[in-house]
Amino acid sequence: MVAQDLLEILRCPVCVHTVDHPLEYYRESWLICQDCGRKYPIKEDIPIMLIDEGDKWINVPKEQLPVPPPAE
């Protein structure tokens, strides 16, 4: 589980300069940008906030995201 104080300050690395709203915390396994739709996996309680990682999942509806995210 990601700490609430961390969730409050995390922002999408793509949209950080254009929007100032937090990411959606989805099923304790994903962070979803409400602006661009990128989805960042949380692996072993660590958010993987890399643009390339968010790009991999951008077209996957949140209901179809694997829980837990793949280990790769």
C-alpha positions in Angstrom: 0.0 0.0 0.0 1.3 3.4 -0.9 1.3 6.0 1.8 -1.4 8.7 1.6 1.1 11.6 1.9 3.0 10.2 -1.1 -0.2 9.9 -3.1 -1.0 13.5 -2.4 2.2 14.8 -4.0 2.7 12.4 -6.9 1.9 13.7 -10.4 2.0 12.3 -13.9 5.5 13.0 -15.3 3.9 14.0 -18.6 1.2 16.4 -17.3 3.0 17.7 -14.2 3.5 21.1 -15.8 -0.1 21.5 -17.2 -2.3 20.1 -14.4 -2.2 20.1 -10.7 -4.5 17.3 -9.6 -3.5 14.0 -8.0 -3.5 10.7 -9.7 -6.4 8.2 -9.2 -5.3 5.4 -6.9 -6.8 2.3 -8.5 -7.1 -1.1 -6.7 -3.9 -0.4 -4.8 -2.0 -1.5 -8.0 -2.2 1.5 -10.4 -2.0 5.2 -10.5 -4.0 6.7 -13.3 -3.6 10.3 -14.7 -7.0 11.9 -15.0 -5.7 14.2 -17.8 -3.8 12.1 -20.3 -5.0 8.6 -19.3 -1.5 7.1 -18.7 -1.5 4.3 -16.1 1.5 3.7 -13.9 1.8 0.3 -12.1 2.7 0.0 -8.4 5.0 -2.9 -7.8 6.0 -4.0 -4.3 4.4 -0.7 -3.0 6.6 1.4 -5.3 4.9 3.5 -8.0 6.7 3.1 -11.3 6.4 6.7 -12.6 8.3 6.3 -15.9 6.7 7.8 -19.0 7.5 4.6 -21.0 5.7 2.6 -18.4 2.6 4.8 -18.5 2.7 4.7 -22.3 2.4 0.9 -22.3 -1.0 1.0 -20.6 -2.5 4.2 -22.0 -5.0 2.4 -24.2 -6.0 -0.3 -21.7 -9.3 0.5 -19.9 -8.8 0.6 -16.2 -11.2 -2.3 -15.6 -8.9 -4.5 -17.7 -5.6 -3.6 -15.9 -4.0 -6.7 -14.4 -4.0 -6.8 -10.6 -1.3 -7.1 -9.6 0.7 -5.6 -12.4 3.0 -7.9 -14.3 6.4 -8.3 -12.8 8.3 -8.1 -16.2 
